Amino acid sequence: MTDDLSQYLADKRSLVEDGLRKTLLLGDGCPPALLEAMQYSLLAAGKRLRPLLVLSAAEACGGRDAAALPAACAVEMVHTYSLIHDDLPAMDDDDLRRGLPTCHKRFGEALAILAGDALLTLAFHVLAESYPPTTAAACCRELAGAAGAAGMVGGQVEDLAWERAPRSYSVEALENLHARKTGALFRACLRLGAWAVLGERQGGPDVDLLQSLDDYGRCFGQAFQITDDLLDVEGSSAETGKRVHKDAARGKFTYPGFLGVAESRERAERLCRDARDHLLRFGKAGERLAALSLSIVDRKR
Amino acid sequence: MTDDLSQYLADKRSLVEDGLRKTLLLGDGCPPALLEAMQYSLLAAGKRLRPLLVLSAAEACGGRDAAALPAACAVEMVHTYSLIHDDLPAMDDDDLRRGLPTCHKRFGEALAILAGDALLTLAFHVLAESYPPTTAAACCRELAGAAGAAGMVGGQVEDLAWERAPRSYSVEALENLHARKTGALFRACLRLGAWAVLGERQGGPDVDLLQSLDDYGRCFGQAFQITDDLLDVEGSSAETGKRVHKDAARGKFTYPGFLGVAESRERAERLCRDARDHLLRFGKAGERLAALSLSIVDRKR
């Protein structure tokens, strides 16, 4: 990764984290114990990859960070809620997340469930309060569609079902699973970035523009998932900040488990190139988005 | 309850249940196991009190059921998700709800958590998809504010904290707790009914009109909570469809526990009268809403 890109990502991360911190402080009337659990998980050091996608998509559409920040924060809240709930004993039963004890390990299961619920709800509150009506409604629709039963939550249901009763499988089945579990929210990040900037223009963002961003998001999401699986095989807990080798221990289907490490890596790199091909129409404005896709292939966590 | 009111409530319940059923069928791409768990809890026989409030508030504002139905369904989804999560072993650990095994008893904890998450998300999806932008954005804002950390979820956190470490308390503390845990969503029902009908009018519903409905909702919610506590003391499982005497068994603070049965009943009746006093401006259009407040004092479940 170039120094320039590293600096850019660090600056944007700090912008997002300021935004998240300020949004939580607005939580007037929130019981202190709940606020503490929400802050603990939301402000733990994260890659902030989804908010970065929102901000870079907005930049590709000619907009500024300020316009995209509420949507970026909303997506990170949804992502964090999903981590809190997925880590629960009844689900993946994980003890470590972002280098810290998971939310339920630190605050107990009841508060972890409720902190997740509150973050999900807050995401929609932020969207509805921060944008003019057309943009707010479109953002709520995009986010709910991606996060709900046909998207992220549905993907988690399928993932758990697979793990508990392995069935015949294929790379296509694996792709379909991830398309829901992680892909839908990645794609929504790109679309939210466009809506945040162009939502009040007559008719909203062009259909073609949304499609290009969506295609980028799809390729990006797949590449991300493959490198996530590779990190589980190759990485260490110290680097990733979460338990590793857990996929294999659970007999989870993964890309390296199915395709081998070398072919998985090749596939991720090809997908990153495909992702960038969808950005041609954006010219120079799409450069940050293109750079983001480069950063995921050689990441260490 | 008069026959006329009983028939009216039965008709509206059936309208709401049709709406809920149709909304779930639109869940294209939802894994069947998740859909089954969502349906199980959402379509179990319920009072549908919150959707009835939305519909009746819309009627008071001169609107039709069709305009208010999506908001009515969204509120019932949020209410149902809250029941599913509150019943979990880590929270109230209940086995029986609406006369059936609770969602986690029937489908396991993981699926119950995810069905709740999916219903909460679907509520916002329904609002964002069903209404024109100004109404959609306002409804998402109202619902998120009422359901989130400063409202329902915050109330549940306080309720659990009280139960686990009883502190000094008063009727005011009890009222504050319920104002969040159940009151905020009741008030939102009334406001949603107004937004659903008047949302696209220049400037939206009048502030005074929203305030009158909000005041009605506040009194109604308090009266409802008191009668809920009374039913736990006086009712049977067969009538209420949930475990009774559980409040006392857990040492929960309740109105009858604090004020005695007779004073609690008087207080509920006074609150119902207060609720109706806030409806004067609506004249004949507010009659159904007035009748609804009568129906809760002599309910058996």
HADDOCK unambig.tbl for C-alpha pairs under 7 A between the chains (distance, minus, plus):
assign (segid A and resid 27 and name CA) (segid B and resid 150 and name CA) 6.73 0.50 0.50
assign (segid A and resid 28 and name CA) (segid B and resid 150 and name CA) 6.51 0.50 0.50
assign (segid A and resid 29 and name CA) (segid B and resid 150 and name CA) 4.65 0.50 0.50
assign (segid A and resid 30 and name CA) (segid B and resid 149 and name CA) 5.09 0.50 0.50
assign (segid A and resid 30 and name CA) (segid B and resid 150 and name CA) 4.39 0.50 0.50
assign (segid A and resid 30 and name CA) (segid B and resid 154 and name CA) 5.83 0.50 0.50
assign (segid A and resid 31 and name CA) (segid B and resid 154 and name CA) 5.92 0.50 0.50
assign (segid A and resid 34 and name CA) (segid B and resid 157 and name CA) 6.92 0.50 0.50
assign (segid A and resid 90 and name CA) (segid B and resid 109 and name CA) 5.88 0.50 0.50
assign (segid A and resid 90 and name CA) (segid B and resid 110 and name CA) 5.18 0.50 0.50
assign (segid A and resid 91 and name CA) (segid B and resid 110 and name CA) 5.50 0.50 0.50
assign (segid A and resid 109 and name CA) (segid B and resid 90 and name CA) 5.87 0.50 0.50
assign (segid A and resid 110 and name CA) (segid B and resid 90 and name CA) 5.19 0.50 0.50
assign (segid A and resid 110 and name CA) (segid B and resid 91 and name CA) 5.51 0.50 0.50
assign (segid A and resid 111 and name CA) (segid B and resid 157 and name CA) 6.97 0.50 0.50
assign (segid A and resid 114 and name CA) (segid B and resid 153 and name CA) 6.35 0.50 0.50
assign (segid A and resid 118 and name CA) (segid B and resid 148 and name CA) 5.13 0.50 0.50
assign (segid A and resid 118 and name CA) (segid B and resid 149 and name CA) 5.23 0.50 0.50
assign (segid A and resid 118 and name CA) (segid B and resid 153 and name CA) 6.33 0.50 0.50
assign (segid A and resid 121 and name CA) (segid B and resid 144 and name CA) 5.52 0.50 0.50
assign (segid A and resid 121 and name CA) (segid B and resid 148 and name CA) 5.52 0.50 0.50
assign (segid A and resid 122 and name CA) (segid B and resid 144 and name CA) 6.63 0.50 0.50
assign (segid A and resid 122 and name CA) (segid B and resid 148 and name CA) 6.43 0.50 0.50
assign (segid A and resid 124 and name CA) (segid B and resid 140 and name CA) 6.86 0.50 0.50
assign (segid A and resid 124 and name CA) (segid B and resid 144 and name CA) 6.46 0.50 0.50
assign (segid A and resid 125 and name CA) (segid B and resid 140 and name CA) 6.88 0.50 0.50
assign (segid A and resid 125 and name CA) (segid B and resid 141 and name CA) 5.39 0.50 0.50
assign (segid A and resid 125 and name CA) (segid B and resid 144 and name CA) 5.18 0.50 0.50
assign (segid A and resid 125 and name CA) (segid B and resid 145 and name CA) 6.57 0.50 0.50
assign (segid A and resid 128 and name CA) (segid B and resid 137 and name CA) 5.27 0.50 0.50
assign (segid A and resid 128 and name CA) (segid B and resid 140 and name CA) 6.10 0.50 0.50
assign (segid A and resid 128 and name CA) (segid B and resid 141 and name CA) 5.24 0.50 0.50
assign (segid A and resid 129 and name CA) (segid B and resid 141 and name CA) 6.42 0.50 0.50
assign (segid A and resid 133 and name CA) (segid B and resid 133 and name CA) 5.14 0.50 0.50
assign (segid A and resid 133 and name CA) (segid B and resid 134 and name CA) 4.86 0.50 0.50
assign (segid A and resid 133 and name CA) (segid B and resid 137 and name CA) 5.49 0.50 0.50
assign (segid A and resid 134 and name CA) (segid B and resid 133 and name CA) 4.87 0.50 0.50
assign (segid A and resid 134 and name CA) (segid B and resid 134 and name CA) 6.95 0.50 0.50
assign (segid A and resid 136 and name CA) (segid B and resid 137 and name CA) 5.77 0.50 0.50
assign (segid A and resid 137 and name CA) (segid B and resid 128 and name CA) 5.26 0.50 0.50
assign (segid A and resid 137 and name CA) (segid B and resid 133 and name CA) 5.46 0.50 0.50
assign (segid A and resid 137 and name CA) (segid B and resid 136 and name CA) 5.77 0.50 0.50
assign (segid A and resid 137 and name CA) (segid B and resid 137 and name CA) 5.14 0.50 0.50
assign (segid A and resid 140 and name CA) (segid B and resid 124 and name CA) 6.86 0.50 0.50
assign (segid A and resid 140 and name CA) (segid B and resid 125 and name CA) 6.87 0.50 0.50
assign (segid A and resid 140 and name CA) (segid B and resid 128 and name CA) 6.09 0.50 0.50
assign (segid A and resid 141 and name CA) (segid B and resid 125 and name CA) 5.37 0.50 0.50
assign (segid A and resid 141 and name CA) (segid B and resid 128 and name CA) 5.24 0.50 0.50
assign (segid A and resid 141 and name CA) (segid B and resid 129 and name CA) 6.41 0.50 0.50
assign (segid A and resid 144 and name CA) (segid B and resid 121 and name CA) 5.52 0.50 0.50
assign (segid A and resid 144 and name CA) (segid B and resid 122 and name CA) 6.62 0.50 0.50
assign (segid A and resid 144 and name CA) (segid B and resid 124 and name CA) 6.45 0.50 0.50
assign (segid A and resid 144 and name CA) (segid B and resid 125 and name CA) 5.17 0.50 0.50
assign (segid A and resid 145 and name CA) (segid B and resid 125 and name CA) 6.55 0.50 0.50
assign (segid A and resid 148 and name CA) (segid B and resid 118 and name CA) 5.14 0.50 0.50
assign (segid A and resid 148 and name CA) (segid B and resid 121 and name CA) 5.53 0.50 0.50
assign (segid A and resid 148 and name CA) (segid B and resid 122 and name CA) 6.43 0.50 0.50
assign (segid A and resid 149 and name CA) (segid B and resid 30 and name CA) 5.08 0.50 0.50
assign (segid A and resid 149 and name CA) (segid B and resid 118 and name CA) 5.25 0.50 0.50
assign (segid A and resid 150 and name CA) (segid B and resid 27 and name CA) 6.72 0.50 0.50
assign (segid A and resid 150 and name CA) (segid B and resid 28 and name CA) 6.49 0.50 0.50
assign (segid A and resid 150 and name CA) (segid B and resid 29 and name CA) 4.65 0.50 0.50
assign (segid A and resid 150 and name CA) (segid B and resid 30 and name CA) 4.39 0.50 0.50
assign (segid A and resid 153 and name CA) (segid B and resid 114 and name CA) 6.35 0.50 0.50
assign (segid A and resid 153 and name CA) (segid B and resid 118 and name CA) 6.32 0.50 0.50
assign (segid A and resid 154 and name CA) (segid B and resid 30 and name CA) 5.83 0.50 0.50
assign (segid A and resid 154 and name CA) (segid B and resid 31 and name CA) 5.91 0.50 0.50
assign (segid A and resid 157 and name CA) (segid B and resid 34 and name CA) 6.89 0.50 0.50
assign (segid A and resid 157 and name CA) (segid B and resid 111 and name CA) 6.96 0.50 0.50
